Amino acid sequence: MPAQTPAVTESEILEWCGAYLRDKLKLSGAAVDKDAEFASLGLDSAESVFLVAAIEDWLGLELSSDTAVEHATPAKLSRFVADKLALKS
């Protein structure tokens, strides 16, 4: 029987995205604006592909390489990923 992935909430995905962005973009401060466009935070197109790949690895999802462009803020991306996870289970 395959192991089940524990449920991950939208807020946990948002928190993960914020930590990822702070680390990869060397952002200072306690929080990343959840409604800021990735481009305004300094995420370029190549790094957005790496962000999506990291989410895929973390959650075992298959996402389009355009996912971070189509859902261009941490909040929108987190909501989209949470919805994909819900469909998967």
Backbone torsions as a table, in degrees:
resi	resn	phi	psi	omega
1	MET	NA	127.4	-178.9
2	PRO	-67.6	146.6	178.1
3	ALA	-71.6	139.5	178.0
4	GLN	-88.3	140.7	174.2
5	THR	-77.6	130.1	178.3
6	PRO	-61.7	147.9	-179.8
7	ALA	-60.4	133.8	177.3
8	VAL	-115.5	130.1	-176.7
9	THR	-87.7	163.0	176.2
10	GLU	-58.3	-39.5	-179.0
11	SER	-69.4	-32.4	175.8
12	GLU	-68.9	-37.0	177.0
13	ILE	-66.4	-42.4	177.8
14	LEU	-61.1	-43.7	178.0
15	GLU	-62.0	-43.7	178.7
16	TRP	-61.0	-44.6	179.3
17	CYS	-60.2	-43.2	178.5
18	GLY	-61.1	-44.1	179.2
19	ALA	-65.0	-41.6	178.6
20	TYR	-60.1	-48.4	-177.9
21	LEU	-65.3	-42.2	177.9
22	ARG	-59.7	-41.9	-178.7
23	ASP	-70.0	-54.3	-174.1
24	LYS	-69.8	-33.3	-177.3
25	LEU	-100.0	4.3	179.2
26	LYS	52.8	47.0	179.9
27	LEU	-86.1	135.4	176.2
28	SER	-94.1	165.0	179.3
29	GLY	105.0	164.0	-173.9
30	ALA	-78.0	-31.3	-173.5
31	ALA	-140.8	153.3	172.8
32	VAL	-99.7	134.0	178.5
33	ASP	-60.7	117.4	-175.6
34	LYS	-67.0	-18.3	-179.2
35	ASP	-105.4	7.1	178.5
36	ALA	-79.3	137.8	176.0
37	GLU	-64.1	140.2	179.6
38	PHE	-54.4	-41.1	-179.9
39	ALA	-60.8	-38.8	-179.5
40	SER	-70.8	-21.0	176.0
41	LEU	-82.5	-13.0	179.4
42	GLY	105.8	10.2	179.9
43	LEU	-83.2	116.7	178.4
44	ASP	-88.6	176.7	-174.8
45	SER	-63.4	-37.8	178.6
46	ALA	-65.2	-45.0	-179.1
47	GLU	-67.3	-29.4	178.1
48	SER	-66.2	-33.1	176.0
49	VAL	-66.5	-40.5	177.5
50	PHE	-64.7	-38.2	176.3
51	LEU	-59.8	-48.0	-179.9
52	VAL	-62.6	-42.9	179.0
53	ALA	-62.3	-39.1	178.4
54	ALA	-65.2	-39.2	176.8
55	ILE	-64.8	-42.9	178.0
56	GLU	-58.4	-46.4	179.7
57	ASP	-62.7	-43.9	-177.3
58	TRP	-64.2	-44.9	-170.0
59	LEU	-107.8	-3.1	179.4
60	GLY	69.0	33.6	179.3
61	LEU	-104.5	159.6	168.7
62	GLU	-110.5	120.4	-178.6
63	LEU	-125.4	154.5	175.0
64	SER	-69.0	147.9	177.5
65	SER	-65.0	-17.2	178.4
66	ASP	-87.4	1.5	-172.4
67	THR	-54.7	-43.8	-178.5
68	ALA	-72.5	-21.5	175.5
69	VAL	-79.6	-42.1	-179.4
70	GLU	-71.8	-26.1	179.4
71	HIS	-125.9	77.7	-159.2
72	ALA	-85.2	14.9	173.9
73	THR	-132.8	158.5	176.5
74	PRO	-56.1	-39.8	-179.2
75	ALA	-65.5	-46.5	-179.4
76	LYS	-65.5	-42.0	179.1
77	LEU	-64.3	-43.6	179.7
78	SER	-62.3	-42.0	178.5
79	ARG	-63.5	-45.0	179.5
80	PHE	-61.3	-46.4	-178.9
81	VAL	-65.1	-41.8	177.9
82	ALA	-60.9	-40.1	177.6
83	ASP	-65.2	-39.9	177.5
84	LYS	-63.4	-40.8	179.0
85	LEU	-63.7	-40.3	-179.8
86	ALA	-63.2	-37.7	178.6
87	LEU	-69.8	-29.9	-178.0
88	LYS	-71.8	-31.8	-175.4
89	SER	-87.2	NA	NA
